[in-house]
């Protein structure tokens, strides 16, 4: 869209995209941690109750990603409106 406009967008648009990408990376990291911890617990025969913390941190990360997704969708819609010819 910036190429179509031939000018850069406001800094808030880039910031929103960066925060969304960061939230995606956090969710990926939490999911990997959960998988590794489940695998290690299965090997050790530990009780399943310890996995609740992993699930809660993953749920919080997904919740934050949901918020950033809504923000970035709105931001991109605004950027599109600025890009379209009048």
C-alpha positions as CSV (number, residue, x, y, z in Angstrom):
1,X,0.0,0.0,0.0
2,X,2.9,2.3,0.7
3,X,4.2,1.7,-2.9
4,X,0.7,2.5,-4.3
5,X,0.6,5.7,-2.3
6,X,4.2,6.6,-3.1
7,X,4.6,7.8,0.5
8,X,5.1,6.2,3.9
9,X,2.3,5.7,6.3
10,X,2.0,7.1,9.8
11,X,4.4,5.5,12.3
12,X,1.4,4.1,14.3
13,X,0.6,1.7,11.4
14,X,4.1,0.3,11.5
15,X,4.0,0.1,15.3
16,X,0.7,-1.9,15.2
17,X,2.1,-4.3,12.7
18,X,5.3,-4.8,14.7
19,X,3.2,-5.4,17.9
20,X,1.1,-8.0,16.1
21,X,4.2,-9.8,14.8
22,X,5.6,-9.8,18.3
23,X,2.4,-11.3,19.7
24,X,2.5,-14.0,17.1
25,X,6.1,-14.9,18.1
26,X,5.1,-15.0,21.8
27,X,2.2,-17.4,21.0
28,X,4.6,-19.6,19.0
29,X,7.1,-19.6,21.8
30,X,4.5,-20.5,24.4
31,X,3.1,-23.3,22.3
32,X,6.6,-24.8,21.8
33,X,7.2,-24.5,25.6
34,X,3.9,-26.3,26.2
35,X,4.8,-29.2,23.8
36,X,8.3,-29.6,25.3
37,X,7.0,-29.6,28.8
38,X,4.3,-32.1,28.0
39,X,6.8,-34.4,26.4
40,X,9.2,-34.1,29.3
41,X,6.4,-34.8,31.8
42,X,5.3,-37.9,29.9
43,X,8.8,-39.3,30.0
44,X,9.1,-38.7,33.7
45,X,5.6,-39.9,34.6
46,X,4.8,-36.6,36.3
47,X,1.2,-35.7,37.1
48,X,-0.8,-33.7,34.6
49,X,-1.7,-30.8,37.0
50,X,1.6,-29.1,36.3
51,X,0.6,-28.4,32.8
52,X,-2.0,-25.9,33.8
53,X,0.6,-23.2,34.1
54,X,1.7,-23.8,30.5
55,X,-1.9,-23.7,29.3
56,X,-2.6,-20.5,31.2
57,X,0.4,-18.7,29.7
58,X,-0.6,-19.9,26.3
59,X,-4.1,-18.7,26.8
60,X,-2.9,-15.3,27.9
61,X,-0.6,-15.0,24.8
62,X,-3.5,-16.0,22.5
63,X,-5.7,-13.4,24.2
64,X,-3.1,-10.7,23.6
65,X,-2.7,-11.8,20.0
66,X,-6.4,-11.5,19.6
67,X,-6.3,-7.9,20.8
68,X,-3.4,-7.1,18.4
69,X,-5.2,-8.8,15.5
70,X,-8.2,-6.6,15.9
71,X,-6.0,-3.5,16.1
72,X,-4.0,-4.4,13.1
73,X,-7.1,-5.2,11.1
74,X,-8.5,-1.8,11.9
75,X,-5.1,-0.2,11.1
76,X,-4.9,-1.9,7.8
77,X,-8.4,-0.9,6.9
78,X,-7.5,2.7,7.6
79,X,-4.3,2.4,5.5
80,X,-6.4,1.0,2.7
81,X,-8.8,3.9,2.9
82,X,-5.8,6.3,2.7
83,X,-4.4,4.4,-0.3
84,X,-7.6,4.2,-2.4
85,X,-8.1,7.0,-5.0
86,X,-10.6,9.6,-4.0
